[in-house]
């Protein structure tokens, strides 16, 4: 997942961190290029255990719920579509991690089973992912769509958050929300900002405007955002890109604050409560950028 005016186009361009499975300025503004940056969030999270826990709750939801129940946070999807999506995604990354593939082209494309068989299909793919993610050390090399990834550890972390967010989706569909782990949510904010949005490909330029903001997690870290546009021509497709974005920078500007859970769910568009900021225009801009990055 990464932002794109036309998400499918991005997959063909080098140095764009796109989830292939999902194809799942102003005058005088500062111009500069930036390669992908990454900072490590302090603390150690067992991402395999998080996958296990979040997937188990997801499985309960899809077994207990009506397959035709709409998913409020995923327009045009019902619970069966959500079960198929997460099962397909987990199966895809299970194959990548299990075989330490360096090229995803050999991953087979599954056929969607009947809705009545989707819970069993999901459980099978989830078990495969947990086994594959546990089989190799975190540093083991495998393909990922993120140039700064290419390890089993990256797969573990990304899939922990994929499972968490879609678990919340499933709970929204059946109308039975449960708690979200604060530590995992704090890691999720970091992962979203740095993996999904931050960074500029070598062939593009970031044209900064004057806007900045700070995302501040209660009793946790703060992240500065510098806004601007990413402009460039994709070297393989010839597509002209020009879209709103932000880079992670030093904290400054208006502050958006809230608990780790509230912030993670708000950034992902799964909840709108618990966030403290009076600048609705700023909030809308951030959400629009993140929505494009994670579609």
N, C-alpha and C positions, 0 to 999 in steps of 0.2 A: 504494500500500500504506500502510495505517495501521491502528492497532489499532481494534478494534470488537468488541463482543459479537456483533453481527450485521453482518458486513462489508458486505453488500449494502445495508443500510439507510443506511449512511454516505454513499453516493454521492449521495443526494438532498439531503443537508444542506449548507448554505453553509459555507465556510471549513473544510471537512474535507479533508485532503490524502489522498484515496483514489485508488488506481490503478483507474480505471474499467475498465481492460482486464482486471483480475483478477476482476471480477464476472461484468494478465496479462492512613476518618478516625477520627479519634479525638477525644474531647472536648477542646475547646480548641485543636484543630489550626489551623494557619495557613490562611486562605482567601484566595486572590487570583486575579485573572484575568491571563492572559498572552497577548499576541499572538505570532505565530510569530517566533522569533529565528533569526538565522543568523550564524555567523562563517565567514570564509573560511579554509580550510586553506592554510598557506604552501606555496609551490612550485607549479609548473605541470606538469600532466599532459596529455599528448595523448590525450584521451578517444576521439577518432576512431580513432587508431591502436590503442588498447586494444580498442575494439569489433572492429576488423579482426583483431587477433591472437587474441582470445578466441573469436571466431566461427569463425575458421579451425580452431582446435583442436576446437571443438564439432563442426564439420562432419566432421572426421576421425573423431571418436568415433561419430557416428551412421551413418557409412558403414561403419566397421569392425565395429561391434557388432551383436548380435542385436536386432532391433526389439522382441522380446518380453522382453528382459532387464529385470528389475525395477530401479528406481532406488531404492537404499536410503534416500536423503535425501528422497525425495518419495513417501511411502506411496501406494499404489494407482496409481502411474504406472509404465509401462514406458518403454523408450527411445524408442519411437515417439511416445508421448504427450508426452514431453519435447521431442522434435524439433518436433512440431506446436505446442506452447505457445510455444517461443522464436521459431519462424518467424512465428507469428501476431502475437506482441508486437512483433517487429522490423518487420514489415510495417505494423502500426498506426502506430507512431511514425515510420516512414519517410514515410507519408502526411501526418502532422501537420507534420513538419519540412519536407518538400519544398514543400508548398503554404502553409506558414506559417498554418495554420488556427487560427482563434480560437474555433471551436466544433467539437467532435469528432463531432457527430451525423451528419455527412456521410461519415464514414469507412466504406467498405464492409466488410461482414463476409464473410470468405473461407469457402469450403467446404473441409473437410479432405480432402486427396487420399489415395489409397491409400498404405499404409505404404511400398510400394516407391518411391513418388514423393516421399516426405517429404524426403530429403536434397536433391534438386533444388529443391523448394519452399523449404526453408530457405535454401539458397545464394542463390536469387533475392531473397528478402526481405531477407537480410543485405546483399546488394549494394545494394539500394535504400536501406536505412538508411544505409550508409556514404556513398553518393552524396548523399543528402539532408542528412546531418549536416555534410558538407563544403561544401555549396553556399552556405550562408548564414553570415554572421558569428555568433559566439557570442551577441551581444547581440540578434540578430533575434528579434522577438516572435512567439510561438506559444502555443497552449493547452497547459497542463499541469495535472495534478490538484493540484499543490502551489501554494498561493497565493503563495509566495515564489519560484516558478519562472517560468513564462511566457517562457522564452527557449530558443533552440536549444541554447545551452550547457548548460542544465539537462537537456535531452533527451540530449545527448551523454554527460553524466556518469552519469545514471541508467541508460542503456542499456549503458554500459561495465561497470557493476557487475552489471546483469542478466545480461550475457553471461558475465562472470567466474564468478558463482555457478552458473549453469547449465552452464558448461563443467566445473566441479568435479563437479556432479551426473552429467554424462555420463561422466566419467572413473571415478566410483565405480561406475557401472553396468557398465562394461566391465572394471573392475579394473586400470586403468592410470593412476595419478596422475602428474602432472607438476608442476613448480614453479609457484608463484604469485608475481607481482611484488610485492615488499615495499612499494614506493611506492604502487602501485595499491591494495594492501590497506589501507594507512594511510588513504588517501583514502576507502576503503570504510567504515571504521569511522566516520569523521566524517560521511559521507553518510548512513549508517544512523541514527546517533544524532539528527542534526539534521533530516533529511528524513522519516524513517520514524516517529519516536517523539516528539521534542520539540515542544511547542506545545499550546496550548489554544484551541479556537474561541471566538469572541466570546460565544456564548450558553451557555458552560459555565464551570464553576469547578473549579480544582485545589485539593483539600483535602489538604494535606501531612501526612504522618505524621512520626515521628521518625527514620526510616531514611535514611541517606545512604551513598554508596559512591563509589569512584574507579576508573575504568578507566584504567590506565596502560600505554601502549605502550612497550616497551623502546626506549631511545634516541629516543623520540618524545613526542608530546603526552599530556597526561592530561585526562580529562573527569570532572567531578563529576556524580553522579546524585542527585537529590532525589526520594524516592518519595512517592506519595500516590494519591488517586483523582480521576478526572475525572468530574464529575457535572453533568448538565444535561438539558434537554429539547430535542430537535431541532425547530427552528421549522417545518420543512416536513412532517415525518412525524409529529410529536408523540411520537416514541419517547423513552422515559426511558433515559438512559445513566448507568451507574455502574460504572466498571471501574478496575482497578489500572493505574498508569502511573508514569512518571518524567519529570522535566524535567532538561535539562542545566544544571548549576549549577557553583559553585566546588568544586574537589576537597576532599573530606572523607570521613571514615568508612573502612570496610574497603576494602582495595585489591585489585583484580583485575588482575593484570599478565600480560604475555606479549608475544611478537613481534607485529608488525602482522598477519602472515598468520594466526598462531594466533588472534588476537583477532577478526579479520574472519570467519574460518570458524566460530569458536565462536558468535559472535553470530548468525550465519545458520543455526546448527544443522547445519553441514556437517562439524564435527570437534570432538572433546572433549579433545584432548591439547594440551599446551603452555601451558595457562592455570594461573596460580599463585594460588590462594586456597583457604583451608581451610574457608570458610563455605559449605557445600553448600546451605543454605537460601537464602542470598543469590543464589548462582549460579542456582538453580532459579527464583527470583523474576524475575531479569533475563531469563532465557531465555523464561519464560512471557510476559512483557510483549512482548518482541521478536517472539515467534512470533505473537502476536495482531496485532501491528502489521504484520507482513509476510506475512500469509496471503493 
